[in-house]
């Protein structure tokens, strides 16, 4: 089952009103979080992974959002499109230079919305991403945050095999850390996350 995507979307929408906005959605590949787009004027979803962009396009078609949601494979640092808000979907920590990315997107939109694992996230630790998460938030906190909220979330799994199928592409560090779940059934892993809006 993994994360409760609908609950995360509700958390995001409780913090930010997308109604009538133009959005650059960074890390949109896969299309899990595009449910908010029905309220927007238009969305440009950007992701560097071509396979993820194809999944995004399929999700857009399935939700009937082709009139307002377009997908682009690319690097946010080379983007020149303009919008009302840039929305980072659980990806700031994956960007090699988050400071450079945040500087660049401030030239694209007056608002920057960040949703990313919270520092200290157990889920981020199992994914061997705790240091990257800290680095991403350190970059964000160099700006004044107009909003900063923490939410509690969980990843749910039936068994180790389901967890392994989700994370094994991330490499040996992750596979080694999740070994402790080998004999567990119907377990959860805490996944706290933050929603922050950088001040204009």
N, C-alpha and C positions, 0 to 999 in steps of 0.2 A: 504493500500500500504506500509506503514511504511517506512523504510529507503531506499535510492537509493543505493543498494549494488554495482551496476556496477560503480557508481561514486566513491564510497569509494575504490574499488579495483584499479581504475585508479589513485587515489591519492596515494595509497600505492606503486604502481608500478612506479609512478613518483619519488619516493624517494629511491626505492631499486630495484635492478636488480636480480631477482630470477633465471635467465638463467643458467642452468647447475648446480645449487646448490642442495645439500641435505638439507632438512628442517625438523625440529621438530616443528610442528604446534600445539601450546598449545591453548586449547579452541576451537578446530576445530569442535566439535560436532554440528550437524545440517547441516554442509556443505555449508553454505551460501557463504563463501569466498574462496572456493577452485578453482575458475576460474584461478588463477595465476599458478596452479600446472602444467599445460601443458608445461610450460617453464623449469620446474625443472628437475633434475636428479631423485630424489625420495623425497617423503614426508611421514613422520610418523605423523599422526594426533592423538593427545592425548586429552582426555576429561574424567572427572570423572563420568559423567552422562551416564548410560547405554542406556537410551532411545535416548539421543543425539548422541551417537556413532552409534546406528542403523540407525538414519537419515543420519548421515555422510556416512555410507557405501552405503546407497541407492543413495545419491547424487553422490558419486564416480562412481557407476555403470552407472547412467544416463548420466554422462559426459564422460564415456569411459576412466577413468583414473586408472583402476585397475592395469595397468602395472607399475605405479609409485607411487600410493598413498595407504598406508595401515593405518588402524585405530586401536587404542588401547584404551581400557577403563583403566584409571589409574591416579595416582597422579604424577605430574611432579617432585615432590621431591624424588620419588623413582625410577625415570627413569635413566637408565645407557647408553642408546643409544648415539651415537655420530653423529654430523652433521656439516654442514658449518654454519648454522644459526638456532637459536631458534626464532620463531615468535609467539608472544603473541597477539592473536586476541580478543580485547575488553574483556580481562579477568584478567589482572593483578590486578585490583581493587577488584576482587572477591576472590583472594587468601588471606588466613588468615594472612600469614607472607610473604609479597612480598619481603622483604629484603632477607629472606632465599631462596626464589624461585630464585631470580636473582643471588645470590651467587652460587646456585647449577647449574643453566643452563650455567654459565660461564665455568664450568668444562665439559660441553657437546659440546659446540661449541664456536668458536672464535668470533662470532657476535651474538648480541641479538637485535631483532627488536620488538618494542613495538607499538601497536596501541590501544589506550584507550581513553575514553572520556576526554576532556580537563577540567581542573579545572574551575569551574564556569558554567559548562554545565547545561542548563535548564532541559534537558532530564534526566541527572543524579539526579538532585534535585527531580524531580517528582518520580523517582525510589527509592528515599530515599538512594541514594548511594554517595552523594556529599563528605562525609567524607572519604569513602573508596577510592574514586578517588584521593583525596588529598594525602592520605597515600601511594597509589601506585606510584604516580609521585614523591613524596618525596624520596621513596626508589630508583627509577630510577635515580634521580638527584644526588644521592650520587656517581654515576659513571660519568665520563666525557662523554657527549653526542656528538658523531661525527656528528649527524644530529638531528634536532628538528624542526618540522614544524607543524603548526596548520592549520586545514582545517575547513570550515564551512559546516555543514550538517544539515538535518532536518529529523524528523519523520513526515510522513503524514498520516492522518486518515480521513475516511469518517464521522465517528461519534463516540460518546462516547462508544458505544457497541463494536466497532472494537478495540478501545484503551483498553477497559477493558479486552477483550478476550486475548490481547497480554500480559498484565501485572498483571492480578489478582493473578497469582500464587506467586507473590512476596510479598503478604500480605496486612494487613490492612493499614499500613502507606501509601502505594502506592495508594490503593483504595480510601483512604480519600483525598489524594492530587489531584487526577484526577477528583474528583467530580465536579470541576468547569467547566469541559468540557461537562457536561451532556446534555446541550441544544445546543451545538455547532455543526456545520456541516462543513466538508471539511476544517479542520484546520491543522496547522503544529506546531511542537514543536522543537525549536532550539536544535541541537545536535552537537556542535563543538567537534572536536577530534584532538588528537595529534599523529603524527608519529615520533618516535625517534629511533635512532640507537645508542646503547651503544658502546663507543670506545673500541677497543680490548686491 
